[in-house]
Amino acid sequence: MKKPAFLQGSFTVEMALIFPVILLTVVLLMELAMSFTLQIAVRGGAERALTTCRLALEQGQGVEEAKAAGEEALFQGHEGLSEGCEVSWNIQQGLLKEEVGLKVHYRTGRLFSVSADFSGKAQSLSPTLFKNRADYIYEKVRGLLSEDED
């Protein structure tokens, strides 16, 4: 049985029109999955770096040492991310506590421009700051008491 003349190339034409749409959909889904993976990797690394820095400060390390420990933990397991990453630290020391802030911005341009951002803060009571402040307050109070006795 012979097909009618108008149906002989219809399947080829339909596939020629539909195949690019299917291929584009698959590529877009892969790009979306890679961007989610990138965001998870950046967020996980940033949280790990923030926790490492906070713990280093709690153990009495200086600000620069804590920052270096946090930077080392940031890309642990994902060394390839370090090229396109902007990292800014904000470490503040208060009277009895320290606050660590971290902002990470990663931008890549494979098929589309994908960015992953993380901004977080962690607070901790610093035993060294607490000891220094307690000694300072003790000396002030002792000085005031000795002035009152005179």
C-alpha positions as CSV (number, residue, x, y, z in Angstrom):
1,M,0.0,0.0,0.0
2,K,1.4,3.3,-1.0
3,K,1.2,6.5,1.1
4,P,-0.4,9.6,-0.3
5,A,2.0,12.1,-1.7
6,F,1.3,14.7,0.9
7,L,2.3,12.3,3.8
8,Q,5.6,11.0,2.4
9,G,7.9,13.5,4.2
10,S,5.7,14.6,7.0
11,F,7.5,12.6,9.8
12,T,10.9,14.0,8.7
13,V,9.5,17.6,8.8
14,E,7.9,17.1,12.1
15,M,11.1,15.7,13.7
16,A,13.1,18.5,12.1
17,L,10.8,21.0,13.9
18,I,10.4,19.2,17.2
19,F,13.9,17.8,17.8
20,P,15.6,21.3,18.4
21,V,12.8,22.1,20.9
22,I,13.4,18.8,22.8
23,L,17.2,19.3,22.7
24,L,16.9,22.9,24.0
25,T,14.7,21.7,26.8
26,V,17.2,19.0,27.8
27,V,20.1,21.5,27.8
28,L,18.1,24.0,29.8
29,L,17.2,21.3,32.4
30,M,20.9,20.3,32.7
31,E,21.9,24.0,33.1
32,L,19.3,24.4,35.8
33,A,20.5,21.3,37.6
34,M,24.1,22.6,37.5
35,S,23.1,26.0,38.8
36,F,21.3,24.4,41.8
37,T,24.4,22.2,42.4
38,L,26.6,25.3,42.3
39,Q,24.3,27.2,44.8
40,I,24.3,24.2,47.2
41,A,28.1,23.9,47.0
42,V,28.6,27.7,47.6
43,R,26.2,27.8,50.5
44,G,27.6,24.7,52.1
45,G,31.1,25.9,51.8
46,A,30.2,29.4,53.2
47,E,28.4,27.9,56.2
48,R,31.4,25.6,56.9
49,A,33.8,28.6,56.6
50,L,31.6,30.7,58.9
51,T,31.4,27.9,61.5
52,T,35.2,27.2,61.3
53,C,36.0,30.9,61.8
54,R,33.6,31.2,64.7
55,L,35.1,28.1,66.4
56,A,38.6,29.4,65.8
57,L,37.7,32.7,67.5
58,E,36.1,30.8,70.4
59,Q,39.3,28.9,70.9
60,G,41.2,32.1,71.3
61,Q,42.9,32.4,67.9
62,G,43.4,35.9,66.5
63,V,41.2,37.4,63.8
64,E,43.7,36.8,60.9
65,E,44.2,33.1,61.9
66,A,40.4,32.6,62.2
67,K,39.9,34.2,58.8
68,A,42.6,32.0,57.2
69,A,41.0,28.9,58.8
70,G,37.6,30.0,57.4
71,E,39.0,30.6,53.9
72,E,40.6,27.2,53.9
73,A,37.3,25.6,54.8
74,L,35.4,27.6,52.2
75,F,36.4,25.7,49.1
76,Q,37.2,22.4,50.8
77,G,36.2,19.7,48.3
78,H,35.2,22.3,45.6
79,E,38.6,23.8,44.7
80,G,37.3,24.7,41.2
81,L,34.9,27.3,42.7
82,S,37.7,29.6,44.0
83,E,38.3,31.3,40.6
84,G,35.0,33.1,40.2
85,C,34.3,33.8,43.8
86,E,34.3,37.1,45.7
87,V,34.6,36.7,49.5
88,S,34.3,39.5,52.0
89,W,34.7,39.0,55.8
90,N,33.4,41.2,58.5
91,I,34.6,40.4,62.0
92,Q,33.6,42.7,64.9
93,Q,34.6,42.4,68.5
94,G,32.2,43.7,71.0
95,L,32.4,43.9,74.8
96,L,31.8,40.2,75.5
97,K,31.0,38.7,72.1
98,E,32.4,38.5,68.6
99,E,30.4,38.6,65.4
100,V,31.6,37.0,62.2
101,G,30.0,38.0,58.9
102,L,30.7,36.4,55.6
103,K,29.5,37.3,52.2
104,V,30.2,35.1,49.2
105,H,29.3,35.9,45.6
106,Y,30.0,33.4,42.8
107,R,29.2,34.1,39.2
108,T,29.8,31.8,36.2
109,G,28.9,32.1,32.6
110,R,28.5,28.7,30.9
111,L,25.4,28.8,28.8
112,F,23.8,31.5,30.9
113,S,25.1,33.7,33.7
114,V,24.6,31.9,37.0
115,S,25.2,33.4,40.4
116,A,25.1,32.0,43.9
117,D,25.1,34.3,46.9
118,F,25.5,33.7,50.6
119,S,25.4,36.1,53.4
120,G,25.5,35.0,57.0
121,K,26.5,36.0,60.5
122,A,27.5,34.0,63.6
123,Q,27.9,35.3,67.1
124,S,30.0,33.8,69.9
125,L,31.0,34.6,73.4
126,S,34.8,34.8,73.4
127,P,36.5,33.4,76.5
128,T,39.5,35.6,75.9
129,L,37.4,38.7,75.5
130,F,35.4,37.8,78.5
131,K,38.5,37.2,80.6
132,N,40.1,40.5,79.5
133,R,36.9,42.4,80.1
134,A,36.3,40.8,83.5
135,D,39.9,41.6,84.6
136,Y,39.4,45.2,83.3
137,I,36.1,45.6,85.2
138,Y,37.6,44.1,88.3
139,E,40.5,46.6,88.2
140,K,38.1,49.5,87.6
141,V,35.9,48.5,90.5
142,R,38.9,47.9,92.8
143,G,40.2,51.3,91.8
144,L,36.9,53.0,92.6
145,L,36.7,51.2,95.9
146,S,40.2,52.3,96.9
147,E,39.3,55.9,96.0
148,D,36.2,55.7,98.3
149,E,38.3,54.5,101.2
150,D,40.7,57.5,100.9
